[in-house]
Amino acid sequence: MNATDRHKHTDAHPAELTPTEARQASNRPMTLRVLVIGTCLVILAGLAVGAYFYVPSDNRPAVQSAPPRP
């Protein structure tokens, strides 16, 4: 049996899939999943960095105002 005959089937001889063929998935859902998860991780990382620089800390020196006028 050659490779092209393996995919031709009748009711008497149904198609047989190899384990590798049976595990093949559609690329579109996986691509969308990777895109959505990656975008969420980038947004979370951006929020974490923004919060680090936006939230005031007790360890940072305060900005002093101008000295009083005489």
PDB file of N, H, CA, C and O in Angstrom:
ATOM      1  N   MET A   1       0.850  -1.173   0.000  1.00  0.00           N
ATOM      2  CA  MET A   1       0.000   0.000   0.000  1.00  0.00           C
ATOM      3  C   MET A   1       0.899   1.241   0.000  1.00  0.00           C
ATOM      4  O   MET A   1       1.770   1.383   0.858  1.00  0.00           O
ATOM      5  N   ASN A   2       0.683   2.128  -0.960  1.00  0.00           N
ATOM      6  H   ASN A   2      -0.025   2.012  -1.657  1.00  0.00           H
ATOM      7  CA  ASN A   2       1.491   3.346  -0.981  1.00  0.00           C
ATOM      8  C   ASN A   2       0.770   4.471  -0.226  1.00  0.00           C
ATOM      9  O   ASN A   2      -0.342   4.276   0.266  1.00  0.00           O
ATOM     10  N   ALA A   3       1.394   5.628  -0.137  1.00  0.00           N
ATOM     11  H   ALA A   3       2.296   5.787  -0.536  1.00  0.00           H
ATOM     12  CA  ALA A   3       0.884   6.712   0.701  1.00  0.00           C
ATOM     13  C   ALA A   3      -0.450   7.253   0.206  1.00  0.00           C
ATOM     14  O   ALA A   3      -1.283   7.657   1.017  1.00  0.00           O
ATOM     15  N   THR A   4      -0.674   7.272  -1.114  1.00  0.00           N
ATOM     16  H   THR A   4       0.004   6.945  -1.773  1.00  0.00           H
ATOM     17  CA  THR A   4      -1.936   7.829  -1.616  1.00  0.00           C
ATOM     18  C   THR A   4      -3.088   6.859  -1.407  1.00  0.00           C
ATOM     19  O   THR A   4      -4.222   7.297  -1.215  1.00  0.00           O
ATOM     20  N   ASP A   5      -2.834   5.556  -1.438  1.00  0.00           N
ATOM     21  H   ASP A   5      -1.913   5.200  -1.594  1.00  0.00           H
ATOM     22  CA  ASP A   5      -3.896   4.578  -1.223  1.00  0.00           C
ATOM     23  C   ASP A   5      -4.359   4.545   0.229  1.00  0.00           C
ATOM     24  O   ASP A   5      -5.492   4.148   0.502  1.00  0.00           O
ATOM     25  N   ARG A   6      -3.519   4.949   1.149  1.00  0.00           N
ATOM     26  H   ARG A   6      -2.599   5.272   0.928  1.00  0.00           H
ATOM     27  CA  ARG A   6      -3.861   4.876   2.558  1.00  0.00           C
ATOM     28  C   ARG A   6      -5.032   5.805   2.884  1.00  0.00           C
ATOM     29  O   ARG A   6      -5.814   5.513   3.789  1.00  0.00           O
ATOM     30  N   HIS A   7      -5.162   6.919   2.160  1.00  0.00           N
ATOM     31  H   HIS A   7      -4.527   7.156   1.425  1.00  0.00           H
ATOM     32  CA  HIS A   7      -6.210   7.892   2.462  1.00  0.00           C
ATOM     33  C   HIS A   7      -7.503   7.631   1.692  1.00  0.00           C
ATOM     34  O   HIS A   7      -8.510   8.289   1.956  1.00  0.00           O
ATOM     35  N   LYS A   8      -7.502   6.696   0.754  1.00  0.00           N
ATOM     36  H   LYS A   8      -6.684   6.162   0.539  1.00  0.00           H
ATOM     37  CA  LYS A   8      -8.728   6.337   0.041  1.00  0.00           C
ATOM     38  C   LYS A   8      -9.408   5.222   0.820  1.00  0.00           C
ATOM     39  O   LYS A   8      -8.773   4.230   1.177  1.00  0.00           O
ATOM     40  N   HIS A   9     -10.693   5.386   1.081  1.00  0.00           N
ATOM     41  H   HIS A   9     -11.209   6.192   0.791  1.00  0.00           H
ATOM     42  CA  HIS A   9     -11.384   4.365   1.859  1.00  0.00           C
ATOM     43  C   HIS A   9     -12.802   4.161   1.332  1.00  0.00           C
ATOM     44  O   HIS A   9     -13.359   5.010   0.637  1.00  0.00           O
ATOM     45  N   THR A  10     -13.347   3.041   1.675  1.00  0.00           N
ATOM     46  H   THR A  10     -12.894   2.351   2.239  1.00  0.00           H
ATOM     47  CA  THR A  10     -14.735   2.716   1.357  1.00  0.00           C
ATOM     48  C   THR A  10     -15.409   2.271   2.653  1.00  0.00           C
ATOM     49  O   THR A  10     -14.773   2.219   3.706  1.00  0.00           O
ATOM     50  N   ASP A  11     -16.682   1.956   2.568  1.00  0.00           N
ATOM     51  H   ASP A  11     -17.198   1.999   1.713  1.00  0.00           H
ATOM     52  CA  ASP A  11     -17.376   1.482   3.762  1.00  0.00           C
ATOM     53  C   ASP A  11     -16.811   0.150   4.239  1.00  0.00           C
ATOM     54  O   ASP A  11     -16.784  -0.132   5.437  1.00  0.00           O
ATOM     55  N   ALA A  12     -16.364  -0.658   3.294  1.00  0.00           N
ATOM     56  H   ALA A  12     -16.387  -0.428   2.321  1.00  0.00           H
ATOM     57  CA  ALA A  12     -15.811  -1.961   3.663  1.00  0.00           C
ATOM     58  C   ALA A  12     -14.417  -1.824   4.261  1.00  0.00           C
ATOM     59  O   ALA A  12     -14.006  -2.642   5.084  1.00  0.00           O
ATOM     60  N   HIS A  13     -13.691  -0.792   3.847  1.00  0.00           N
ATOM     61  H   HIS A  13     -14.025  -0.127   3.178  1.00  0.00           H
ATOM     62  CA  HIS A  13     -12.329  -0.560   4.336  1.00  0.00           C
ATOM     63  C   HIS A  13     -12.231   0.889   4.807  1.00  0.00           C
ATOM     64  O   HIS A  13     -11.802   1.752   4.041  1.00  0.00           O
ATOM     65  N   PRO A  14     -12.618   1.174   6.044  1.00  0.00           N
ATOM     66  CA  PRO A  14     -12.565   2.561   6.534  1.00  0.00           C
ATOM     67  C   PRO A  14     -11.118   3.054   6.641  1.00  0.00           C
ATOM     68  O   PRO A  14     -10.176   2.265   6.725  1.00  0.00           O
ATOM     69  N   ALA A  15     -10.976   4.345   6.635  1.00  0.00           N
ATOM     70  H   ALA A  15     -11.741   4.986   6.566  1.00  0.00           H
ATOM     71  CA  ALA A  15      -9.645   4.949   6.710  1.00  0.00           C
ATOM     72  C   ALA A  15      -9.019   4.665   8.072  1.00  0.00           C
ATOM     73  O   ALA A  15      -9.705   4.666   9.094  1.00  0.00           O
ATOM     74  N   GLU A  16      -7.743   4.429   8.073  1.00  0.00           N
ATOM     75  H   GLU A  16      -7.186   4.429   7.243  1.00  0.00           H
ATOM     76  CA  GLU A  16      -7.006   4.214   9.317  1.00  0.00           C
ATOM     77  C   GLU A  16      -6.018   5.361   9.494  1.00  0.00           C
ATOM     78  O   GLU A  16      -5.270   5.712   8.581  1.00  0.00           O
ATOM     79  N   LEU A  17      -6.038   5.918  10.660  1.00  0.00           N
ATOM     80  H   LEU A  17      -6.646   5.633  11.401  1.00  0.00           H
ATOM     81  CA  LEU A  17      -5.106   6.994  10.966  1.00  0.00           C
ATOM     82  C   LEU A  17      -3.945   6.454  11.777  1.00  0.00           C
ATOM     83  O   LEU A  17      -4.110   5.588  12.637  1.00  0.00           O
ATOM     84  N   THR A  18      -2.773   6.982  11.487  1.00  0.00           N
ATOM     85  H   THR A  18      -2.639   7.686  10.789  1.00  0.00           H
ATOM     86  CA  THR A  18      -1.623   6.649  12.318  1.00  0.00           C
ATOM     87  C   THR A  18      -1.717   7.491  13.587  1.00  0.00           C
ATOM     88  O   THR A  18      -2.426   8.497  13.592  1.00  0.00           O
ATOM     89  N   PRO A  19      -1.029   7.115  14.658  1.00  0.00           N
ATOM     90  CA  PRO A  19      -1.068   7.933  15.880  1.00  0.00           C
ATOM     91  C   PRO A  19      -0.606   9.367  15.636  1.00  0.00           C
ATOM     92  O   PRO A  19      -1.129  10.298  16.249  1.00  0.00           O
ATOM     93  N   THR A  20       0.368   9.552  14.746  1.00  0.00           N
ATOM     94  H   THR A  20       0.793   8.796  14.247  1.00  0.00           H
ATOM     95  CA  THR A  20       0.847  10.905  14.461  1.00  0.00           C
ATOM     96  C   THR A  20      -0.231  11.719  13.765  1.00  0.00           C
ATOM     97  O   THR A  20      -0.422  12.891  14.088  1.00  0.00           O
ATOM     98  N   GLU A  21      -0.941  11.115  12.812  1.00  0.00           N
ATOM     99  H   GLU A  21      -0.786  10.162  12.549  1.00  0.00           H
ATOM    100  CA  GLU A  21      -2.006  11.829  12.111  1.00  0.00           C
ATOM    101  C   GLU A  21      -3.157  12.155  13.060  1.00  0.00           C
ATOM    102  O   GLU A  21      -3.779  13.209  12.929  1.00  0.00           O
ATOM    103  N   ALA A  22      -3.441  11.301  13.980  1.00  0.00           N
ATOM    104  H   ALA A  22      -2.936  10.444  14.087  1.00  0.00           H
ATOM    105  CA  ALA A  22      -4.548  11.520  14.906  1.00  0.00           C
ATOM    106  C   ALA A  22      -4.257  12.662  15.878  1.00  0.00           C
ATOM    107  O   ALA A  22      -5.189  13.306  16.359  1.00  0.00           O
ATOM    108  N   ARG A  23      -2.996  12.926  16.174  1.00  0.00           N
ATOM    109  H   ARG A  23      -2.238  12.404  15.783  1.00  0.00           H
ATOM    110  CA  ARG A  23      -2.634  13.989  17.125  1.00  0.00           C
ATOM    111  C   ARG A  23      -2.559  15.360  16.481  1.00  0.00           C
ATOM    112  O   ARG A  23      -2.423  16.356  17.192  1.00  0.00           O
ATOM    113  N   GLN A  24      -2.640  15.447  15.174  1.00  0.00           N
ATOM    114  H   GLN A  24      -2.750  14.637  14.597  1.00  0.00           H
ATOM    115  CA  GLN A  24      -2.506  16.742  14.510  1.00  0.00           C
ATOM    116  C   GLN A  24      -3.700  17.615  14.837  1.00  0.00           C
ATOM    117  O   GLN A  24      -4.846  17.175  14.745  1.00  0.00           O
ATOM    118  N   ALA A  25      -3.429  18.852  15.217  1.00  0.00           N
ATOM    119  H   ALA A  25      -2.498  19.210  15.291  1.00  0.00           H
ATOM    120  CA  ALA A  25      -4.497  19.786  15.572  1.00  0.00           C
ATOM    121  C   ALA A  25      -4.546  20.918  14.555  1.00  0.00           C
ATOM    122  O   ALA A  25      -3.659  21.064  13.715  1.00  0.00           O
ATOM    123  N   SER A  26      -5.578  21.693  14.652  1.00  0.00           N
ATOM    124  H   SER A  26      -6.299  21.574  15.335  1.00  0.00           H
ATOM    125  CA  SER A  26      -5.710  22.850  13.779  1.00  0.00           C
ATOM    126  C   SER A  26      -4.763  23.939  14.283  1.00  0.00           C
ATOM    127  O   SER A  26      -4.666  24.179  15.487  1.00  0.00           O
ATOM    128  N   ASN A  27      -4.080  24.585  13.369  1.00  0.00           N
ATOM    129  H   ASN A  27      -4.159  24.390  12.391  1.00  0.00           H
ATOM    130  CA  ASN A  27      -3.126  25.627  13.760  1.00  0.00           C
ATOM    131  C   ASN A  27      -3.825  26.906  14.202  1.00  0.00           C
ATOM    132  O   ASN A  27      -3.285  27.655  15.016  1.00  0.00           O
ATOM    133  N   ARG A  28      -5.010  27.161  13.680  1.00  0.00           N
ATOM    134  H   ARG A  28      -5.448  26.553  13.019  1.00  0.00           H
ATOM    135  CA  ARG A  28      -5.683  28.426  13.963  1.00  0.00           C
ATOM    136  C   ARG A  28      -6.034  28.603  15.442  1.00  0.00           C
ATOM    137  O   ARG A  28      -5.725  29.660  15.992  1.00  0.00           O
ATOM    138  N   PRO A  29      -6.662  27.633  16.122  1.00  0.00           N
ATOM    139  CA  PRO A  29      -6.965  27.844  17.550  1.00  0.00           C
ATOM    140  C   PRO A  29      -5.708  27.992  18.402  1.00  0.00           C
ATOM    141  O   PRO A  29      -5.686  28.790  19.339  1.00  0.00           O
ATOM    142  N   MET A  30      -4.663  27.231  18.085  1.00  0.00           N
ATOM    143  H   MET A  30      -4.680  26.583  17.323  1.00  0.00           H
ATOM    144  CA  MET A  30      -3.435  27.336  18.878  1.00  0.00           C
ATOM    145  C   MET A  30      -2.776  28.691  18.664  1.00  0.00           C
ATOM    146  O   MET A  30      -2.252  29.279  19.611  1.00  0.00           O
ATOM    147  N   THR A  31      -2.794  29.190  17.444  1.00  0.00           N
ATOM    148  H   THR A  31      -3.219  28.712  16.675  1.00  0.00           H
ATOM    149  CA  THR A  31      -2.218  30.498  17.165  1.00  0.00           C
ATOM    150  C   THR A  31      -2.981  31.582  17.923  1.00  0.00           C
ATOM    151  O   THR A  31      -2.372  32.486  18.495  1.00  0.00           O
ATOM    152  N   LEU A  32      -4.296  31.496  17.928  1.00  0.00           N
ATOM    153  H   LEU A  32      -4.790  30.761  17.463  1.00  0.00           H
ATOM    154  CA  LEU A  32      -5.097  32.477  18.657  1.00  0.00           C
ATOM    155  C   LEU A  32      -4.827  32.396  20.151  1.00  0.00           C
ATOM    156  O   LEU A  32      -4.733  33.426  20.818  1.00  0.00           O
ATOM    157  N   ARG A  33      -4.701  31.191  20.684  1.00  0.00           N
ATOM    158  H   ARG A  33      -4.777  30.354  20.142  1.00  0.00           H
ATOM    159  CA  ARG A  33      -4.426  31.016  22.111  1.00  0.00           C
ATOM    160  C   ARG A  33      -3.082  31.643  22.484  1.00  0.00           C
ATOM    161  O   ARG A  33      -2.977  32.329  23.501  1.00  0.00           O
ATOM    162  N   VAL A  34      -2.063  31.411  21.668  1.00  0.00           N
ATOM    163  H   VAL A  34      -2.148  30.854  20.842  1.00  0.00           H
ATOM    164  CA  VAL A  34      -0.742  31.985  21.943  1.00  0.00           C
ATOM    165  C   VAL A  34      -0.798  33.500  21.861  1.00  0.00           C
ATOM    166  O   VAL A  34      -0.187  34.188  22.678  1.00  0.00           O
ATOM    167  N   LEU A  35      -1.523  34.028  20.885  1.00  0.00           N
ATOM    168  H   LEU A  35      -2.020  33.469  20.220  1.00  0.00           H
ATOM    169  CA  LEU A  35      -1.643  35.475  20.734  1.00  0.00           C
ATOM    170  C   LEU A  35      -2.343  36.101  21.935  1.00  0.00           C
ATOM    171  O   LEU A  35      -1.891  37.127  22.443  1.00  0.00           O
ATOM    172  N   VAL A  36      -3.427  35.507  22.391  1.00  0.00           N
ATOM    173  H   VAL A  36      -3.794  34.674  21.978  1.00  0.00           H
ATOM    174  CA  VAL A  36      -4.179  36.059  23.523  1.00  0.00           C
ATOM    175  C   VAL A  36      -3.368  35.977  24.813  1.00  0.00           C
ATOM    176  O   VAL A  36      -3.298  36.951  25.562  1.00  0.00           O
ATOM    177  N   ILE A  37      -2.762  34.834  25.076  1.00  0.00           N
ATOM    178  H   ILE A  37      -2.819  34.042  24.468  1.00  0.00           H
ATOM    179  CA  ILE A  37      -1.963  34.683  26.301  1.00  0.00           C
ATOM    180  C   ILE A  37      -0.761  35.621  26.281  1.00  0.00           C
ATOM    181  O   ILE A  37      -0.445  36.244  27.295  1.00  0.00           O
ATOM    182  N   GLY A  38      -0.100  35.725  25.154  1.00  0.00           N
ATOM    183  H   GLY A  38      -0.357  35.220  24.330  1.00  0.00           H
ATOM    184  CA  GLY A  38       1.054  36.628  25.046  1.00  0.00           C
ATOM    185  C   GLY A  38       0.664  38.078  25.265  1.00  0.00           C
ATOM    186  O   GLY A  38       1.369  38.821  25.948  1.00  0.00           O
ATOM    187  N   THR A  39      -0.466  38.483  24.684  1.00  0.00           N
ATOM    188  H   THR A  39      -1.039  37.880  24.130  1.00  0.00           H
ATOM    189  CA  THR A  39      -0.934  39.859  24.860  1.00  0.00           C
ATOM    190  C   THR A  39      -1.269  40.133  26.321  1.00  0.00           C
ATOM    191  O   THR A  39      -0.938  41.199  26.841  1.00  0.00           O
ATOM    192  N   CYS A  40      -1.912  39.196  26.980  1.00  0.00           N
ATOM    193  H   CYS A  40      -2.180  38.330  26.558  1.00  0.00           H
ATOM    194  CA  CYS A  40      -2.238  39.369  28.410  1.00  0.00           C
ATOM    195  C   CYS A  40      -0.978  39.488  29.252  1.00  0.00           C
ATOM    196  O   CYS A  40      -0.914  40.310  30.166  1.00  0.00           O
ATOM    197  N   LEU A  41       0.026  38.669  28.949  1.00  0.00           N
ATOM    198  H   LEU A  41      -0.026  38.001  28.207  1.00  0.00           H
ATOM    199  CA  LEU A  41       1.271  38.742  29.719  1.00  0.00           C
ATOM    200  C   LEU A  41       1.991  40.068  29.502  1.00  0.00           C
ATOM    201  O   LEU A  41       2.560  40.621  30.443  1.00  0.00           O
ATOM    202  N   VAL A  42       1.974  40.581  28.284  1.00  0.00           N
ATOM    203  H   VAL A  42       1.511  40.132  27.520  1.00  0.00           H
ATOM    204  CA  VAL A  42       2.611  41.878  28.010  1.00  0.00           C
ATOM    205  C   VAL A  42       1.872  42.993  28.752  1.00  0.00           C
ATOM    206  O   VAL A  42       2.504  43.890  29.310  1.00  0.00           O
ATOM    207  N   ILE A  43       0.549  42.940  28.760  1.00  0.00           N
ATOM    208  H   ILE A  43       0.036  42.211  28.307  1.00  0.00           H
ATOM    209  CA  ILE A  43      -0.226  43.958  29.479  1.00  0.00           C
ATOM    210  C   ILE A  43       0.051  43.890  30.976  1.00  0.00           C
ATOM    211  O   ILE A  43       0.224  44.926  31.618  1.00  0.00           O
ATOM    212  N   LEU A  44       0.096  42.683  31.543  1.00  0.00           N
ATOM    213  H   LEU A  44      -0.045  41.841  31.022  1.00  0.00           H
ATOM    214  CA  LEU A  44       0.388  42.541  32.973  1.00  0.00           C
ATOM    215  C   LEU A  44       1.792  43.042  33.308  1.00  0.00           C
ATOM    216  O   LEU A  44       1.989  43.693  34.333  1.00  0.00           O
ATOM    217  N   ALA A  45       2.753  42.745  32.460  1.00  0.00           N
ATOM    218  H   ALA A  45       2.593  42.216  31.627  1.00  0.00           H
ATOM    219  CA  ALA A  45       4.120  43.219  32.697  1.00  0.00           C
ATOM    220  C   ALA A  45       4.167  44.745  32.629  1.00  0.00           C
ATOM    221  O   ALA A  45       4.844  45.381  33.437  1.00  0.00           O
ATOM    222  N   GLY A  46       3.456  45.330  31.678  1.00  0.00           N
ATOM    223  H   GLY A  46       2.906  44.814  31.021  1.00  0.00           H
ATOM    224  CA  GLY A  46       3.416  46.791  31.568  1.00  0.00           C
ATOM    225  C   GLY A  46       2.769  47.431  32.779  1.00  0.00           C
ATOM    226  O   GLY A  46       3.239  48.456  33.274  1.00  0.00           O
ATOM    227  N   LEU A  47       1.692  46.830  33.256  1.00  0.00           N
ATOM    228  H   LEU A  47       1.310  45.998  32.855  1.00  0.00           H
ATOM    229  CA  LEU A  47       1.050  47.362  34.462  1.00  0.00           C
ATOM    230  C   LEU A  47       1.962  47.257  35.681  1.00  0.00           C
ATOM    231  O   LEU A  47       1.996  48.162  36.514  1.00  0.00           O
ATOM    232  N   ALA A  48       2.694  46.160  35.783  1.00  0.00           N
ATOM    233  H   ALA A  48       2.667  45.425  35.106  1.00  0.00           H
ATOM    234  CA  ALA A  48       3.609  45.986  36.924  1.00  0.00           C
ATOM    235  C   ALA A  48       4.714  47.034  36.883  1.00  0.00           C
ATOM    236  O   ALA A  48       5.040  47.630  37.909  1.00  0.00           O
ATOM    237  N   VAL A  49       5.286  47.260  35.723  1.00  0.00           N
ATOM    238  H   VAL A  49       5.022  46.776  34.888  1.00  0.00           H
ATOM    239  CA  VAL A  49       6.353  48.269  35.602  1.00  0.00           C
ATOM    240  C   VAL A  49       5.787  49.661  35.849  1.00  0.00           C
ATOM    241  O   VAL A  49       6.411  50.469  36.536  1.00  0.00           O
ATOM    242  N   GLY A  50       4.613  49.949  35.296  1.00  0.00           N
ATOM    243  H   GLY A  50       4.106  49.292  34.737  1.00  0.00           H
ATOM    244  CA  GLY A  50       3.982  51.251  35.526  1.00  0.00           C
ATOM    245  C   GLY A  50       3.650  51.480  36.988  1.00  0.00           C
ATOM    246  O   GLY A  50       3.840  52.581  37.504  1.00  0.00           O
ATOM    247  N   ALA A  51       3.155  50.448  37.662  1.00  0.00           N
ATOM    248  H   ALA A  51       3.000  49.553  37.243  1.00  0.00           H
ATOM    249  CA  ALA A  51       2.834  50.587  39.080  1.00  0.00           C
ATOM    250  C   ALA A  51       4.096  50.805  39.905  1.00  0.00           C
ATOM    251  O   ALA A  51       4.079  51.558  40.879  1.00  0.00           O
ATOM    252  N   TYR A  52       5.178  50.157  39.525  1.00  0.00           N
ATOM    253  H   TYR A  52       5.191  49.545  38.734  1.00  0.00           H
ATOM    254  CA  TYR A  52       6.440  50.322  40.263  1.00  0.00           C
ATOM    255  C   TYR A  52       6.907  51.774  40.207  1.00  0.00           C
ATOM    256  O   TYR A  52       7.366  52.313  41.214  1.00  0.00           O
ATOM    257  N   PHE A  53       6.794  52.413  39.043  1.00  0.00           N
ATOM    258  H   PHE A  53       6.421  51.976  38.225  1.00  0.00           H
ATOM    259  CA  PHE A  53       7.278  53.788  38.917  1.00  0.00           C
ATOM    260  C   PHE A  53       6.231  54.814  39.335  1.00  0.00           C
ATOM    261  O   PHE A  53       6.587  55.958  39.618  1.00  0.00           O
ATOM    262  N   TYR A  54       4.958  54.446  39.383  1.00  0.00           N
ATOM    263  H   TYR A  54       4.669  53.517  39.154  1.00  0.00           H
ATOM    264  CA  TYR A  54       3.915  55.404  39.728  1.00  0.00           C
ATOM    265  C   TYR A  54       3.653  55.475  41.227  1.00  0.00           C
ATOM    266  O   TYR A  54       3.423  56.559  41.763  1.00  0.00           O
ATOM    267  N   VAL A  55       3.683  54.347  41.902  1.00  0.00           N
ATOM    268  H   VAL A  55       3.870  53.466  41.466  1.00  0.00           H
ATOM    269  CA  VAL A  55       3.363  54.315  43.332  1.00  0.00           C
ATOM    270  C   VAL A  55       4.512  54.950  44.113  1.00  0.00           C
ATOM    271  O   VAL A  55       5.662  54.536  43.971  1.00  0.00           O
ATOM    272  N   PRO A  56       4.203  55.961  44.941  1.00  0.00           N
ATOM    273  CA  PRO A  56       5.276  56.593  45.714  1.00  0.00           C
ATOM    274  C   PRO A  56       5.826  55.645  46.780  1.00  0.00           C
ATOM    275  O   PRO A  56       5.113  54.787  47.301  1.00  0.00           O
ATOM    276  N   SER A  57       7.086  55.820  47.081  1.00  0.00           N
ATOM    277  H   SER A  57       7.664  56.517  46.657  1.00  0.00           H
ATOM    278  CA  SER A  57       7.741  54.979  48.076  1.00  0.00           C
ATOM    279  C   SER A  57       8.247  55.845  49.220  1.00  0.00           C
ATOM    280  O   SER A  57       8.581  57.014  49.027  1.00  0.00           O
ATOM    281  N   ASP A  58       8.300  55.265  50.404  1.00  0.00           N
ATOM    282  H   ASP A  58       8.029  54.315  50.560  1.00  0.00           H
ATOM    283  CA  ASP A  58       8.818  56.004  51.557  1.00  0.00           C
ATOM    284  C   ASP A  58      10.330  56.184  51.466  1.00  0.00           C
ATOM    285  O   ASP A  58      10.880  57.066  52.124  1.00  0.00           O
ATOM    286  N   ASN A  59      11.000  55.383  50.679  1.00  0.00           N
ATOM    287  H   ASN A  59      10.553  54.666  50.144  1.00  0.00           H
ATOM    288  CA  ASN A  59      12.452  55.444  50.589  1.00  0.00           C
ATOM    289  C   ASN A  59      12.948  56.509  49.611  1.00  0.00           C
ATOM    290  O   ASN A  59      14.133  56.844  49.613  1.00  0.00           O
ATOM    291  N   ARG A  60      12.073  57.033  48.790  1.00  0.00           N
ATOM    292  H   ARG A  60      11.110  56.761  48.788  1.00  0.00           H
ATOM    293  CA  ARG A  60      12.485  58.047  47.818  1.00  0.00           C
ATOM    294  C   ARG A  60      12.493  59.414  48.491  1.00  0.00           C
ATOM    295  O   ARG A  60      11.616  59.711  49.302  1.00  0.00           O
ATOM    296  N   PRO A  61      13.463  60.235  48.165  1.00  0.00           N
ATOM    297  CA  PRO A  61      13.486  61.567  48.777  1.00  0.00           C
ATOM    298  C   PRO A  61      12.347  62.427  48.219  1.00  0.00           C
ATOM    299  O   PRO A  61      12.003  62.345  47.040  1.00  0.00           O
ATOM    300  N   ALA A  62      11.792  63.226  49.072  1.00  0.00           N
ATOM    301  H   ALA A  62      12.072  63.292  50.030  1.00  0.00           H
ATOM    302  CA  ALA A  62      10.713  64.117  48.650  1.00  0.00           C
ATOM    303  C   ALA A  62      11.297  65.299  47.897  1.00  0.00           C
ATOM    304  O   ALA A  62      12.416  65.730  48.174  1.00  0.00           O
ATOM    305  N   VAL A  63      10.539  65.822  46.946  1.00  0.00           N
ATOM    306  H   VAL A  63       9.630  65.473  46.720  1.00  0.00           H
ATOM    307  CA  VAL A  63      10.973  67.005  46.200  1.00  0.00           C
ATOM    308  C   VAL A  63      10.749  68.209  47.106  1.00  0.00           C
ATOM    309  O   VAL A  63       9.649  68.452  47.602  1.00  0.00           O
ATOM    310  N   GLN A  64      11.824  68.944  47.301  1.00  0.00           N
ATOM    311  H   GLN A  64      12.718  68.747  46.898  1.00  0.00           H
ATOM    312  CA  GLN A  64      11.715  70.094  48.191  1.00  0.00           C
ATOM    313  C   GLN A  64      11.215  71.298  47.409  1.00  0.00           C
ATOM    314  O   GLN A  64      11.509  71.448  46.223  1.00  0.00           O
ATOM    315  N   SER A  65      10.469  72.140  48.072  1.00  0.00           N
ATOM    316  H   SER A  65      10.230  72.019  49.035  1.00  0.00           H
ATOM    317  CA  SER A  65       9.938  73.325  47.432  1.00  0.00           C
ATOM    318  C   SER A  65      11.018  74.408  47.404  1.00  0.00           C
ATOM    319  O   SER A  65      12.085  74.260  48.000  1.00  0.00           O
ATOM    320  N   ALA A  66      10.721  75.468  46.716  1.00  0.00           N
ATOM    321  H   ALA A  66       9.854  75.588  46.232  1.00  0.00           H
ATOM    322  CA  ALA A  66      11.667  76.582  46.619  1.00  0.00           C
ATOM    323  C   ALA A  66      11.857  77.228  47.998  1.00  0.00           C
ATOM    324  O   ALA A  66      10.927  77.265  48.805  1.00  0.00           O
ATOM    325  N   PRO A  67      13.039  77.725  48.254  1.00  0.00           N
ATOM    326  CA  PRO A  67      13.270  78.378  49.571  1.00  0.00           C
ATOM    327  C   PRO A  67      12.387  79.620  49.721  1.00  0.00           C
ATOM    328  O   PRO A  67      12.031  80.262  48.732  1.00  0.00           O
ATOM    329  N   PRO A  68      12.044  79.948  50.953  1.00  0.00           N
ATOM    330  CA  PRO A  68      11.185  81.135  51.150  1.00  0.00           C
ATOM    331  C   PRO A  68      11.898  82.432  50.731  1.00  0.00           C
ATOM    332  O   PRO A  68      13.123  82.527  50.814  1.00  0.00           O
ATOM    333  N   ARG A  69      11.128  83.417  50.287  1.00  0.00           N
ATOM    334  H   ARG A  69      10.133  83.340  50.220  1.00  0.00           H
ATOM    335  CA  ARG A  69      11.705  84.703  49.894  1.00  0.00           C
ATOM    336  C   ARG A  69      11.969  85.546  51.136  1.00  0.00           C
ATOM    337  O   ARG A  69      11.221  85.493  52.113  1.00  0.00           O
ATOM    338  N   PRO A  70      13.031  86.311  51.081  1.00  0.00           N
ATOM    339  CA  PRO A  70      13.318  87.170  52.277  1.00  0.00           C
ATOM    340  C   PRO A  70      12.384  88.327  52.419  1.00  0.00           C
ATOM    341  O   PRO A  70      12.510  89.111  53.360  1.00  0.00           O
TER     342      PRO A  70
END
